[in-house]
Amino acid sequence: MSYDYDQVEVPAEGEKITLEEGSDTALEVPDNPIIPIIYGDGVGSDVGPAAQKVLDAAAEATGRGISWMRVYAGESARERYDENLPDDTVEAIKEHRVAIKGPLTTPVGSGFRSLNVGLRKLLDLYANVRPTYHLEGVPSPVSEPEQMDMVTFRENTEDVYAGIEWEQGTDEVEQVKEFVEGEMGFDDVIHDGPVGIGVKPITEFGTKRLVREAIDYALEHDRDSVTLVHKGNIMKFTEGQFRDWGYEVAEEEYGDEVITEDTLWEERDGEAPEDAVVVNDRIADNMLQQLLTRTDQYDVIATMNLNGDYMSDAAGAQIGGLGIAPGGNFGEGRMLAEPVHGSAPKYEGQDKVNPTAMILSGRMMLEYMGWTDAADLVRDAVEETISSGKVTYDLERQLEDAEKLATSEYADEVVSNIEKLS
Ligand code: NAP
């Protein structure tokens, strides 16, 4: 049965993506799917239409078509419906299973909670997946950016992002403080005076399903290793436990397909069995420097929400910056593509920023739909455009003799390369 939408116009054409009969995860994708799109705040109204144009061209070049369904969140939803995140938006993404969104602004300190975090929670999109790979011609602050080819699986629903926090000066925060000090015995930890307190839940359920996703991905894509990144030396019962549960998944659920780094050295002198995925772990601060010093040793990363956010931005900088870095949020039989970058409000409406991150997030969406020919075409056309020196401001300022294009001109150039390559 279809949901009755008030705040969204259902396109006249197109069919719904559904689940294959008897499966909770495998998609049945028609050749003319309806795909909800949130342009988002700030530069979202620049990069959203640019990505749409490119994805339309890739679909058309491979004999298909996308029926877009504009849905609203953030500023555009407040203007239209006086709400930050209308139910119809959430329902449309739920019902149509695959969607794409631009960035949404989150006020710092006060105001509403992050709509991005809310959407991921409401749709139970528990894995935020951020691939970082280098495209030919993209300038980088490091000398060998091609060594980076990593995919970060960031847990998306818990950790300090769970939103369990209390504001200074409220009765609630005083109650929590009293409980922590009086009943839990931490009576000499919190300084006197105003305090804000947050809770960091890390569950076995949340950890294991994320680590499974990362290992499954590594096996399916012939990757060599999965690294569990944590700060378990300090936060023993949360981040340390994440590591232990992660290893439990590796040791108990995959037989010979997966081997831990310890077993590798204890039993096999460091020699990994052919095709096996090695699971190891690194402490987060060390990991951030290893990304720079031993870039090519890292493959698939599984980590918690906050570490994953920091790490994927830093890794993104090594392969060309936020204008390039794509992402996608995955749940059971459901995906919401979104770039890593935010709404960059100072560039809003200037037709200036780089839409590559949004375009390549769309590429992840096409891959998830099983349209790998269209997805490859998008990647090749983006690479062709950048290596011909036609780029937006962010890359142009780092390149000699490049031609600076507006967001929309760059998208047109990618479209014309799709047409040439197909
Ligand atoms: P940001 O919007 O990502 O922008 C930071 C800087 O990154 C920009 O000033 C620009 O650098 C560069 N950049 C970002 N997107 C770019 C693009 N498409 N092309 C070229 N360069 C790009 O980060 P922020 O200023 O910290 O956050 C702004 C708002 O976005 C906040 O409200 C934040 O909460 C929100 N946010 C949302 C999401 C999301 O929706 N998933 C993610 C992150 C942040 P230069 O000026 O140096 O060129």
Residues whose N, C-alpha, C, O or C-beta is under 5 A from the ligand:
A	BS01	NAP	G102 P103 L104 T105 T106 P107 N116 L322 G323 P339 V340 H341 G342 S343 A344 V353 N354 D394
